[in-house]
Amino acid sequence: MRNLILLAAYTAIATLRPGPAQAADTAAVARIHHGIVDGVACDFSGANLMNTCVKEHDLHDANFDGADATLM
């Protein structure tokens, strides 16, 4: 239950966060924040991915244009 609440919160925050003309896939951003899924060919453009652990995740062909990947 807690994971679903956090996922909903991250999705809401990602939706409200201003970004580039092409917005990130909010569901993919929420999933990667929780370490739930790989991000193959996902659109993370303009997303806040700060402090997101992606060790051992497959992110090939993902779009990170304008994303904040500080300490990622």
mmCIF file of the N, C-alpha and C atoms, coordinates in Angstrom:
data_MODEL
# 
_entry.id   MODEL 
# 
loop_
_atom_site.group_PDB 
_atom_site.id 
_atom_site.type_symbol 
_atom_site.label_atom_id 
_atom_site.label_alt_id 
_atom_site.label_comp_id 
_atom_site.label_asym_id 
_atom_site.label_entity_id 
_atom_site.label_seq_id 
_atom_site.pdbx_PDB_ins_code 
_atom_site.Cartn_x 
_atom_site.Cartn_y 
_atom_site.Cartn_z 
_atom_site.occupancy 
_atom_site.B_iso_or_equiv 
_atom_site.pdbx_formal_charge 
_atom_site.auth_seq_id 
_atom_site.auth_comp_id 
_atom_site.auth_asym_id 
_atom_site.auth_atom_id 
_atom_site.pdbx_PDB_model_num 
ATOM 1   N N  . MET A 1 1  ? 0.822  -1.186 0.000   1.00 0.00 ? 1  MET A N  1 
ATOM 2   C CA . MET A 1 1  ? 0.000  0.000  0.000   1.00 0.00 ? 1  MET A CA 1 
ATOM 3   C C  . MET A 1 1  ? 0.874  1.261  0.000   1.00 0.00 ? 1  MET A C  1 
ATOM 4   N N  . ARG A 1 2  ? 1.926  1.229  0.835   1.00 0.00 ? 2  ARG A N  1 
ATOM 5   C CA . ARG A 1 2  ? 2.811  2.395  0.918   1.00 0.00 ? 2  ARG A CA 1 
ATOM 6   C C  . ARG A 1 2  ? 3.459  2.675  -0.428  1.00 0.00 ? 2  ARG A C  1 
ATOM 7   N N  . ASN A 1 3  ? 3.870  1.616  -1.142  1.00 0.00 ? 3  ASN A N  1 
ATOM 8   C CA . ASN A 1 3  ? 4.492  1.799  -2.455  1.00 0.00 ? 3  ASN A CA 1 
ATOM 9   C C  . ASN A 1 3  ? 3.531  2.442  -3.448  1.00 0.00 ? 3  ASN A C  1 
ATOM 10  N N  . LEU A 1 4  ? 2.273  2.057  -3.380  1.00 0.00 ? 4  LEU A N  1 
ATOM 11  C CA . LEU A 1 4  ? 1.284  2.649  -4.283  1.00 0.00 ? 4  LEU A CA 1 
ATOM 12  C C  . LEU A 1 4  ? 1.085  4.130  -3.979  1.00 0.00 ? 4  LEU A C  1 
ATOM 13  N N  . ILE A 1 5  ? 1.088  4.485  -2.703  1.00 0.00 ? 5  ILE A N  1 
ATOM 14  C CA . ILE A 1 5  ? 0.940  5.893  -2.323  1.00 0.00 ? 5  ILE A CA 1 
ATOM 15  C C  . ILE A 1 5  ? 2.147  6.688  -2.796  1.00 0.00 ? 5  ILE A C  1 
ATOM 16  N N  . LEU A 1 6  ? 3.353  6.148  -2.593  1.00 0.00 ? 6  LEU A N  1 
ATOM 17  C CA . LEU A 1 6  ? 4.563  6.826  -3.053  1.00 0.00 ? 6  LEU A CA 1 
ATOM 18  C C  . LEU A 1 6  ? 4.584  6.950  -4.568  1.00 0.00 ? 6  LEU A C  1 
ATOM 19  N N  . LEU A 1 7  ? 4.173  5.896  -5.258  1.00 0.00 ? 7  LEU A N  1 
ATOM 20  C CA . LEU A 1 7  ? 4.123  5.934  -6.715  1.00 0.00 ? 7  LEU A CA 1 
ATOM 21  C C  . LEU A 1 7  ? 3.159  7.016  -7.194  1.00 0.00 ? 7  LEU A C  1 
ATOM 22  N N  . ALA A 1 8  ? 2.014  7.110  -6.549  1.00 0.00 ? 8  ALA A N  1 
ATOM 23  C CA . ALA A 1 8  ? 1.040  8.146  -6.908  1.00 0.00 ? 8  ALA A CA 1 
ATOM 24  C C  . ALA A 1 8  ? 1.593  9.542  -6.620  1.00 0.00 ? 8  ALA A C  1 
ATOM 25  N N  . ALA A 1 9  ? 2.297  9.683  -5.517  1.00 0.00 ? 9  ALA A N  1 
ATOM 26  C CA . ALA A 1 9  ? 2.877  10.988 -5.168  1.00 0.00 ? 9  ALA A CA 1 
ATOM 27  C C  . ALA A 1 9  ? 3.939  11.393 -6.175  1.00 0.00 ? 9  ALA A C  1 
ATOM 28  N N  . TYR A 1 10 ? 4.834  10.474 -6.522  1.00 0.00 ? 10 TYR A N  1 
ATOM 29  C CA . TYR A 1 10 ? 5.870  10.784 -7.505  1.00 0.00 ? 10 TYR A CA 1 
ATOM 30  C C  . TYR A 1 10 ? 5.257  11.125 -8.858  1.00 0.00 ? 10 TYR A C  1 
ATOM 31  N N  . THR A 1 11 ? 4.223  10.405 -9.229  1.00 0.00 ? 11 THR A N  1 
ATOM 32  C CA . THR A 1 11 ? 3.555  10.677 -10.498 1.00 0.00 ? 11 THR A CA 1 
ATOM 33  C C  . THR A 1 11 ? 2.935  12.070 -10.480 1.00 0.00 ? 11 THR A C  1 
ATOM 34  N N  . ALA A 1 12 ? 2.302  12.434 -9.378  1.00 0.00 ? 12 ALA A N  1 
ATOM 35  C CA . ALA A 1 12 ? 1.687  13.762 -9.262  1.00 0.00 ? 12 ALA A CA 1 
ATOM 36  C C  . ALA A 1 12 ? 2.748  14.854 -9.307  1.00 0.00 ? 12 ALA A C  1 
ATOM 37  N N  . ILE A 1 13 ? 3.855  14.650 -8.606  1.00 0.00 ? 13 ILE A N  1 
ATOM 38  C CA . ILE A 1 13 ? 4.935  15.642 -8.594  1.00 0.00 ? 13 ILE A CA 1 
ATOM 39  C C  . ILE A 1 13 ? 5.528  15.781 -9.985  1.00 0.00 ? 13 ILE A C  1 
ATOM 40  N N  . ALA A 1 14 ? 5.789  14.668 -10.637 1.00 0.00 ? 14 ALA A N  1 
ATOM 41  C CA . ALA A 1 14 ? 6.368  14.710 -11.982 1.00 0.00 ? 14 ALA A CA 1 
ATOM 42  C C  . ALA A 1 14 ? 5.425  15.387 -12.966 1.00 0.00 ? 14 ALA A C  1 
ATOM 43  N N  . THR A 1 15 ? 4.137  15.216 -12.769 1.00 0.00 ? 15 THR A N  1 
ATOM 44  C CA . THR A 1 15 ? 3.151  15.844 -13.650 1.00 0.00 ? 15 THR A CA 1 
ATOM 45  C C  . THR A 1 15 ? 3.118  17.357 -13.454 1.00 0.00 ? 15 THR A C  1 
ATOM 46  N N  . LEU A 1 16 ? 3.270  17.819 -12.218 1.00 0.00 ? 16 LEU A N  1 
ATOM 47  C CA . LEU A 1 16 ? 3.194  19.249 -11.913 1.00 0.00 ? 16 LEU A CA 1 
ATOM 48  C C  . LEU A 1 16 ? 4.491  19.993 -12.192 1.00 0.00 ? 16 LEU A C  1 
ATOM 49  N N  . ARG A 1 17 ? 5.605  19.279 -12.231 1.00 0.00 ? 17 ARG A N  1 
ATOM 50  C CA . ARG A 1 17 ? 6.913  19.906 -12.422 1.00 0.00 ? 17 ARG A CA 1 
ATOM 51  C C  . ARG A 1 17 ? 7.012  20.463 -13.830 1.00 0.00 ? 17 ARG A C  1 
ATOM 52  N N  . PRO A 1 18 ? 7.322  21.757 -13.966 1.00 0.00 ? 18 PRO A N  1 
ATOM 53  C CA . PRO A 1 18 ? 7.477  22.304 -15.312 1.00 0.00 ? 18 PRO A CA 1 
ATOM 54  C C  . PRO A 1 18 ? 8.671  21.692 -16.013 1.00 0.00 ? 18 PRO A C  1 
ATOM 55  N N  . GLY A 1 19 ? 8.553  21.486 -17.281 1.00 0.00 ? 19 GLY A N  1 
ATOM 56  C CA . GLY A 1 19 ? 9.633  20.873 -18.032 1.00 0.00 ? 19 GLY A CA 1 
ATOM 57  C C  . GLY A 1 19 ? 9.662  21.374 -19.452 1.00 0.00 ? 19 GLY A C  1 
ATOM 58  N N  . PRO A 1 20 ? 10.411 20.706 -20.292 1.00 0.00 ? 20 PRO A N  1 
ATOM 59  C CA . PRO A 1 20 ? 10.504 21.112 -21.676 1.00 0.00 ? 20 PRO A CA 1 
ATOM 60  C C  . PRO A 1 20 ? 9.191  20.855 -22.413 1.00 0.00 ? 20 PRO A C  1 
ATOM 61  N N  . ALA A 1 21 ? 9.137  21.289 -23.660 1.00 0.00 ? 21 ALA A N  1 
ATOM 62  C CA . ALA A 1 21 ? 7.930  21.117 -24.466 1.00 0.00 ? 21 ALA A CA 1 
ATOM 63  C C  . ALA A 1 21 ? 7.511  19.651 -24.511 1.00 0.00 ? 21 ALA A C  1 
ATOM 64  N N  . GLN A 1 22 ? 8.490  18.763 -24.571 1.00 0.00 ? 22 GLN A N  1 
ATOM 65  C CA . GLN A 1 22 ? 8.188  17.335 -24.553 1.00 0.00 ? 22 GLN A CA 1 
ATOM 66  C C  . GLN A 1 22 ? 8.405  16.846 -23.131 1.00 0.00 ? 22 GLN A C  1 
ATOM 67  N N  . ALA A 1 23 ? 7.349  16.449 -22.461 1.00 0.00 ? 23 ALA A N  1 
ATOM 68  C CA . ALA A 1 23 ? 7.442  16.046 -21.064 1.00 0.00 ? 23 ALA A CA 1 
ATOM 69  C C  . ALA A 1 23 ? 7.799  14.566 -20.945 1.00 0.00 ? 23 ALA A C  1 
ATOM 70  N N  . ALA A 1 24 ? 8.413  14.248 -19.839 1.00 0.00 ? 24 ALA A N  1 
ATOM 71  C CA . ALA A 1 24 ? 8.801  12.866 -19.558 1.00 0.00 ? 24 ALA A CA 1 
ATOM 72  C C  . ALA A 1 24 ? 7.569  11.986 -19.363 1.00 0.00 ? 24 ALA A C  1 
ATOM 73  N N  . ASP A 1 25 ? 7.770  10.708 -19.542 1.00 0.00 ? 25 ASP A N  1 
ATOM 74  C CA . ASP A 1 25 ? 6.739  9.713  -19.256 1.00 0.00 ? 25 ASP A CA 1 
ATOM 75  C C  . ASP A 1 25 ? 6.664  9.595  -17.730 1.00 0.00 ? 25 ASP A C  1 
ATOM 76  N N  . THR A 1 26 ? 5.637  10.194 -17.121 1.00 0.00 ? 26 THR A N  1 
ATOM 77  C CA . THR A 1 26 ? 5.558  10.268 -15.663 1.00 0.00 ? 26 THR A CA 1 
ATOM 78  C C  . THR A 1 26 ? 5.493  8.898  -15.004 1.00 0.00 ? 26 THR A C  1 
ATOM 79  N N  . ALA A 1 27 ? 4.853  7.946  -15.631 1.00 0.00 ? 27 ALA A N  1 
ATOM 80  C CA . ALA A 1 27 ? 4.788  6.602  -15.059 1.00 0.00 ? 27 ALA A CA 1 
ATOM 81  C C  . ALA A 1 27 ? 6.174  5.958  -15.052 1.00 0.00 ? 27 ALA A C  1 
ATOM 82  N N  . ALA A 1 28 ? 6.938  6.146  -16.119 1.00 0.00 ? 28 ALA A N  1 
ATOM 83  C CA . ALA A 1 28 ? 8.298  5.586  -16.183 1.00 0.00 ? 28 ALA A CA 1 
ATOM 84  C C  . ALA A 1 28 ? 9.196  6.247  -15.153 1.00 0.00 ? 28 ALA A C  1 
ATOM 85  N N  . VAL A 1 29 ? 9.041  7.548  -14.962 1.00 0.00 ? 29 VAL A N  1 
ATOM 86  C CA . VAL A 1 29 ? 9.833  8.262  -13.951 1.00 0.00 ? 29 VAL A CA 1 
ATOM 87  C C  . VAL A 1 29 ? 9.508  7.722  -12.561 1.00 0.00 ? 29 VAL A C  1 
ATOM 88  N N  . ALA A 1 30 ? 8.243  7.555  -12.264 1.00 0.00 ? 30 ALA A N  1 
ATOM 89  C CA . ALA A 1 30 ? 7.840  7.040  -10.954 1.00 0.00 ? 30 ALA A CA 1 
ATOM 90  C C  . ALA A 1 30 ? 8.376  5.634  -10.730 1.00 0.00 ? 30 ALA A C  1 
ATOM 91  N N  . ARG A 1 31 ? 8.319  4.797  -11.759 1.00 0.00 ? 31 ARG A N  1 
ATOM 92  C CA . ARG A 1 31 ? 8.815  3.425  -11.619 1.00 0.00 ? 31 ARG A CA 1 
ATOM 93  C C  . ARG A 1 31 ? 10.316 3.400  -11.392 1.00 0.00 ? 31 ARG A C  1 
ATOM 94  N N  . ILE A 1 32 ? 11.079 4.215  -12.121 1.00 0.00 ? 32 ILE A N  1 
ATOM 95  C CA . ILE A 1 32 ? 12.535 4.211  -11.975 1.00 0.00 ? 32 ILE A CA 1 
ATOM 96  C C  . ILE A 1 32 ? 12.933 4.773  -10.613 1.00 0.00 ? 32 ILE A C  1 
ATOM 97  N N  . HIS A 1 33 ? 12.153 5.721  -10.073 1.00 0.00 ? 33 HIS A N  1 
ATOM 98  C CA . HIS A 1 33 ? 12.420 6.246  -8.726  1.00 0.00 ? 33 HIS A CA 1 
ATOM 99  C C  . HIS A 1 33 ? 12.315 5.139  -7.685  1.00 0.00 ? 33 HIS A C  1 
ATOM 100 N N  . HIS A 1 34 ? 11.440 4.212  -7.903  1.00 0.00 ? 34 HIS A N  1 
ATOM 101 C CA . HIS A 1 34 ? 11.227 3.121  -6.951  1.00 0.00 ? 34 HIS A CA 1 
ATOM 102 C C  . HIS A 1 34 ? 12.026 1.871  -7.283  1.00 0.00 ? 34 HIS A C  1 
ATOM 103 N N  . GLY A 1 35 ? 12.831 1.927  -8.348  1.00 0.00 ? 35 GLY A N  1 
ATOM 104 C CA . GLY A 1 35 ? 13.638 0.768  -8.719  1.00 0.00 ? 35 GLY A CA 1 
ATOM 105 C C  . GLY A 1 35 ? 12.809 -0.412 -9.190  1.00 0.00 ? 35 GLY A C  1 
ATOM 106 N N  . ILE A 1 36 ? 11.613 -0.138 -9.695  1.00 0.00 ? 36 ILE A N  1 
ATOM 107 C CA . ILE A 1 36 ? 10.687 -1.197 -10.067 1.00 0.00 ? 36 ILE A CA 1 
ATOM 108 C C  . ILE A 1 36 ? 11.000 -1.797 -11.436 1.00 0.00 ? 36 ILE A C  1 
ATOM 109 N N  . VAL A 1 37 ? 11.478 -0.987 -12.377 1.00 0.00 ? 37 VAL A N  1 
ATOM 110 C CA . VAL A 1 37 ? 11.590 -1.464 -13.748 1.00 0.00 ? 37 VAL A CA 1 
ATOM 111 C C  . VAL A 1 37 ? 12.768 -0.811 -14.463 1.00 0.00 ? 37 VAL A C  1 
ATOM 112 N N  . ASP A 1 38 ? 13.251 -1.462 -15.494 1.00 0.00 ? 38 ASP A N  1 
ATOM 113 C CA . ASP A 1 38 ? 14.255 -0.869 -16.362 1.00 0.00 ? 38 ASP A CA 1 
ATOM 114 C C  . ASP A 1 38 ? 13.593 0.228  -17.199 1.00 0.00 ? 38 ASP A C  1 
ATOM 115 N N  . GLY A 1 39 ? 14.427 1.073  -17.806 1.00 0.00 ? 39 GLY A N  1 
ATOM 116 C CA . GLY A 1 39 ? 13.884 2.189  -18.574 1.00 0.00 ? 39 GLY A CA 1 
ATOM 117 C C  . GLY A 1 39 ? 14.292 2.151  -20.035 1.00 0.00 ? 39 GLY A C  1 
ATOM 118 N N  . VAL A 1 40 ? 14.246 0.990  -20.655 1.00 0.00 ? 40 VAL A N  1 
ATOM 119 C CA . VAL A 1 40 ? 14.625 0.854  -22.054 1.00 0.00 ? 40 VAL A CA 1 
ATOM 120 C C  . VAL A 1 40 ? 13.709 1.702  -22.926 1.00 0.00 ? 40 VAL A C  1 
ATOM 121 N N  . ALA A 1 41 ? 14.317 2.622  -23.674 1.00 0.00 ? 41 ALA A N  1 
ATOM 122 C CA . ALA A 1 41 ? 13.616 3.496  -24.619 1.00 0.00 ? 41 ALA A CA 1 
ATOM 123 C C  . ALA A 1 41 ? 12.545 4.369  -23.963 1.00 0.00 ? 41 ALA A C  1 
ATOM 124 N N  . CYS A 1 42 ? 12.646 4.602  -22.655 1.00 0.00 ? 42 CYS A N  1 
ATOM 125 C CA . CYS A 1 42 ? 11.676 5.469  -21.966 1.00 0.00 ? 42 CYS A CA 1 
ATOM 126 C C  . CYS A 1 42 ? 12.045 6.929  -22.173 1.00 0.00 ? 42 CYS A C  1 
ATOM 127 N N  . ASP A 1 43 ? 11.081 7.786  -22.031 1.00 0.00 ? 43 ASP A N  1 
ATOM 128 C CA . ASP A 1 43 ? 11.290 9.222  -22.172 1.00 0.00 ? 43 ASP A CA 1 
ATOM 129 C C  . ASP A 1 43 ? 11.401 9.846  -20.791 1.00 0.00 ? 43 ASP A C  1 
ATOM 130 N N  . PHE A 1 44 ? 12.632 10.201 -20.404 1.00 0.00 ? 44 PHE A N  1 
ATOM 131 C CA . PHE A 1 44 ? 12.893 10.855 -19.133 1.00 0.00 ? 44 PHE A CA 1 
ATOM 132 C C  . PHE A 1 44 ? 13.248 12.326 -19.351 1.00 0.00 ? 44 PHE A C  1 
ATOM 133 N N  . SER A 1 45 ? 12.910 12.874 -20.503 1.00 0.00 ? 45 SER A N  1 
ATOM 134 C CA . SER A 1 45 ? 13.284 14.251 -20.833 1.00 0.00 ? 45 SER A CA 1 
ATOM 135 C C  . SER A 1 45 ? 12.687 15.230 -19.821 1.00 0.00 ? 45 SER A C  1 
ATOM 136 N N  . GLY A 1 46 ? 13.558 16.053 -19.236 1.00 0.00 ? 46 GLY A N  1 
ATOM 137 C CA . GLY A 1 46 ? 13.131 17.056 -18.281 1.00 0.00 ? 46 GLY A CA 1 
ATOM 138 C C  . GLY A 1 46 ? 12.773 16.527 -16.910 1.00 0.00 ? 46 GLY A C  1 
ATOM 139 N N  . ALA A 1 47 ? 12.931 15.233 -16.671 1.00 0.00 ? 47 ALA A N  1 
ATOM 140 C CA . ALA A 1 47 ? 12.535 14.642 -15.394 1.00 0.00 ? 47 ALA A CA 1 
ATOM 141 C C  . ALA A 1 47 ? 13.544 14.941 -14.296 1.00 0.00 ? 47 ALA A C  1 
ATOM 142 N N  . ASN A 1 48 ? 13.074 14.968 -13.069 1.00 0.00 ? 48 ASN A N  1 
ATOM 143 C CA . ASN A 1 48 ? 13.944 15.108 -11.913 1.00 0.00 ? 48 ASN A CA 1 
ATOM 144 C C  . ASN A 1 48 ? 14.335 13.706 -11.455 1.00 0.00 ? 48 ASN A C  1 
ATOM 145 N N  . LEU A 1 49 ? 15.546 13.298 -11.811 1.00 0.00 ? 49 LEU A N  1 
ATOM 146 C CA . LEU A 1 49 ? 16.043 11.973 -11.454 1.00 0.00 ? 49 LEU A CA 1 
ATOM 147 C C  . LEU A 1 49 ? 17.161 12.074 -10.416 1.00 0.00 ? 49 LEU A C  1 
ATOM 148 N N  . MET A 1 50 ? 17.236 13.201 -9.732  1.00 0.00 ? 50 MET A N  1 
ATOM 149 C CA . MET A 1 50 ? 18.275 13.435 -8.751  1.00 0.00 ? 50 MET A CA 1 
ATOM 150 C C  . MET A 1 50 ? 18.270 12.340 -7.682  1.00 0.00 ? 50 MET A C  1 
ATOM 151 N N  . ASN A 1 51 ? 19.471 11.808 -7.389  1.00 0.00 ? 51 ASN A N  1 
ATOM 152 C CA . ASN A 1 51 ? 19.672 10.769 -6.372  1.00 0.00 ? 51 ASN A CA 1 
ATOM 153 C C  . ASN A 1 51 ? 18.950 9.461  -6.681  1.00 0.00 ? 51 ASN A C  1 
ATOM 154 N N  . THR A 1 52 ? 18.616 9.217  -7.920  1.00 0.00 ? 52 THR A N  1 
ATOM 155 C CA . THR A 1 52 ? 17.935 7.984  -8.297  1.00 0.00 ? 52 THR A CA 1 
ATOM 156 C C  . THR A 1 52 ? 18.960 6.892  -8.554  1.00 0.00 ? 52 THR A C  1 
ATOM 157 N N  . CYS A 1 53 ? 18.803 5.780  -7.892  1.00 0.00 ? 53 CYS A N  1 
ATOM 158 C CA . CYS A 1 53 ? 19.732 4.661  -8.064  1.00 0.00 ? 53 CYS A CA 1 
ATOM 159 C C  . CYS A 1 53 ? 19.295 3.840  -9.274  1.00 0.00 ? 53 CYS A C  1 
ATOM 160 N N  . VAL A 1 54 ? 20.180 3.743  -10.240 1.00 0.00 ? 54 VAL A N  1 
ATOM 161 C CA . VAL A 1 54 ? 19.870 2.977  -11.446 1.00 0.00 ? 54 VAL A CA 1 
ATOM 162 C C  . VAL A 1 54 ? 20.891 1.856  -11.671 1.00 0.00 ? 54 VAL A C  1 
ATOM 163 N N  . LYS A 1 55 ? 21.619 1.525  -10.642 1.00 0.00 ? 55 LYS A N  1 
ATOM 164 C CA . LYS A 1 55 ? 22.611 0.470  -10.742 1.00 0.00 ? 55 LYS A CA 1 
ATOM 165 C C  . LYS A 1 55 ? 21.934 -0.820 -11.208 1.00 0.00 ? 55 LYS A C  1 
ATOM 166 N N  . GLU A 1 56 ? 22.532 -1.434 -12.205 1.00 0.00 ? 56 GLU A N  1 
ATOM 167 C CA . GLU A 1 56 ? 22.055 -2.691 -12.780 1.00 0.00 ? 56 GLU A CA 1 
ATOM 168 C C  . GLU A 1 56 ? 20.729 -2.564 -13.535 1.00 0.00 ? 56 GLU A C  1 
ATOM 169 N N  . HIS A 1 57 ? 20.326 -1.351 -13.879 1.00 0.00 ? 57 HIS A N  1 
ATOM 170 C CA . HIS A 1 57 ? 19.130 -1.164 -14.694 1.00 0.00 ? 57 HIS A CA 1 
ATOM 171 C C  . HIS A 1 57 ? 19.537 -0.986 -16.148 1.00 0.00 ? 57 HIS A C  1 
ATOM 172 N N  . ASP A 1 58 ? 18.685 -1.399 -17.046 1.00 0.00 ? 58 ASP A N  1 
ATOM 173 C CA . ASP A 1 58 ? 18.924 -1.255 -18.479 1.00 0.00 ? 58 ASP A CA 1 
ATOM 174 C C  . ASP A 1 58 ? 18.222 0.006  -18.958 1.00 0.00 ? 58 ASP A C  1 
ATOM 175 N N  . LEU A 1 59 ? 19.013 1.014  -19.330 1.00 0.00 ? 59 LEU A N  1 
ATOM 176 C CA . LEU A 1 59 ? 18.457 2.299  -19.743 1.00 0.00 ? 59 LEU A CA 1 
ATOM 177 C C  . LEU A 1 59 ? 18.822 2.644  -21.182 1.00 0.00 ? 59 LEU A C  1 
ATOM 178 N N  . HIS A 1 60 ? 19.199 1.635  -21.981 1.00 0.00 ? 60 HIS A N  1 
ATOM 179 C CA . HIS A 1 60 ? 19.617 1.963  -23.342 1.00 0.00 ? 60 HIS A CA 1 
ATOM 180 C C  . HIS A 1 60 ? 18.451 2.538  -24.146 1.00 0.00 ? 60 HIS A C  1 
ATOM 181 N N  . ASP A 1 61 ? 18.797 3.479  -25.016 1.00 0.00 ? 61 ASP A N  1 
ATOM 182 C CA . ASP A 1 61 ? 17.849 4.193  -25.878 1.00 0.00 ? 61 ASP A CA 1 
ATOM 183 C C  . ASP A 1 61 ? 16.867 5.081  -25.117 1.00 0.00 ? 61 ASP A C  1 
ATOM 184 N N  . ALA A 1 62 ? 17.107 5.324  -23.819 1.00 0.00 ? 62 ALA A N  1 
ATOM 185 C CA . ALA A 1 62 ? 16.240 6.225  -23.057 1.00 0.00 ? 62 ALA A CA 1 
ATOM 186 C C  . ALA A 1 62 ? 16.599 7.673  -23.395 1.00 0.00 ? 62 ALA A C  1 
ATOM 187 N N  . ASN A 1 63 ? 15.632 8.550  -23.330 1.00 0.00 ? 63 ASN A N  1 
ATOM 188 C CA . ASN A 1 63 ? 15.826 9.970  -23.625 1.00 0.00 ? 63 ASN A CA 1 
ATOM 189 C C  . ASN A 1 63 ? 15.959 10.738 -22.314 1.00 0.00 ? 63 ASN A C  1 
ATOM 190 N N  . PHE A 1 64 ? 17.150 11.345 -22.093 1.00 0.00 ? 64 PHE A N  1 
ATOM 191 C CA . PHE A 1 64 ? 17.413 12.112 -20.879 1.00 0.00 ? 64 PHE A CA 1 
ATOM 192 C C  . PHE A 1 64 ? 17.598 13.598 -21.175 1.00 0.00 ? 64 PHE A C  1 
ATOM 193 N N  . ASP A 1 65 ? 17.119 14.077 -22.309 1.00 0.00 ? 65 ASP A N  1 
ATOM 194 C CA . ASP A 1 65 ? 17.275 15.493 -22.680 1.00 0.00 ? 65 ASP A CA 1 
ATOM 195 C C  . ASP A 1 65 ? 16.677 16.394 -21.606 1.00 0.00 ? 65 ASP A C  1 
ATOM 196 N N  . GLY A 1 66 ? 17.517 17.262 -21.030 1.00 0.00 ? 66 GLY A N  1 
ATOM 197 C CA . GLY A 1 66 ? 17.048 18.217 -20.030 1.00 0.00 ? 66 GLY A CA 1 
ATOM 198 C C  . GLY A 1 66 ? 16.740 17.633 -18.672 1.00 0.00 ? 66 GLY A C  1 
ATOM 199 N N  . ALA A 1 67 ? 17.015 16.353 -18.453 1.00 0.00 ? 67 ALA A N  1 
ATOM 200 C CA . ALA A 1 67 ? 16.733 15.721 -17.157 1.00 0.00 ? 67 ALA A CA 1 
ATOM 201 C C  . ALA A 1 67 ? 17.788 16.129 -16.143 1.00 0.00 ? 67 ALA A C  1 
ATOM 202 N N  . ASP A 1 68 ? 17.389 16.208 -14.874 1.00 0.00 ? 68 ASP A N  1 
ATOM 203 C CA . ASP A 1 68 ? 18.315 16.460 -13.784 1.00 0.00 ? 68 ASP A CA 1 
ATOM 204 C C  . ASP A 1 68 ? 18.780 15.099 -13.272 1.00 0.00 ? 68 ASP A C  1 
ATOM 205 N N  . ALA A 1 69 ? 19.997 14.706 -13.663 1.00 0.00 ? 69 ALA A N  1 
ATOM 206 C CA . ALA A 1 69 ? 20.543 13.403 -13.300 1.00 0.00 ? 69 ALA A CA 1 
ATOM 207 C C  . ALA A 1 69 ? 21.656 13.553 -12.256 1.00 0.00 ? 69 ALA A C  1 
ATOM 208 N N  . THR A 1 70 ? 21.582 14.592 -11.428 1.00 0.00 ? 70 THR A N  1 
ATOM 209 C CA . THR A 1 70 ? 22.581 14.828 -10.400 1.00 0.00 ? 70 THR A CA 1 
ATOM 210 C C  . THR A 1 70 ? 22.634 13.639 -9.439  1.00 0.00 ? 70 THR A C  1 
ATOM 211 N N  . LEU A 1 71 ? 23.830 13.117 -9.214  1.00 0.00 ? 71 LEU A N  1 
ATOM 212 C CA . LEU A 1 71 ? 24.071 11.982 -8.321  1.00 0.00 ? 71 LEU A CA 1 
ATOM 213 C C  . LEU A 1 71 ? 23.278 10.735 -8.714  1.00 0.00 ? 71 LEU A C  1 
ATOM 214 N N  . MET A 1 72 ? 22.986 10.597 -9.970  1.00 0.00 ? 72 MET A N  1 
ATOM 215 C CA . MET A 1 72 ? 22.229 9.444  -10.442 1.00 0.00 ? 72 MET A CA 1 
ATOM 216 C C  . MET A 1 72 ? 23.148 8.272  -10.601 1.00 0.00 ? 72 MET A C  1 
# 
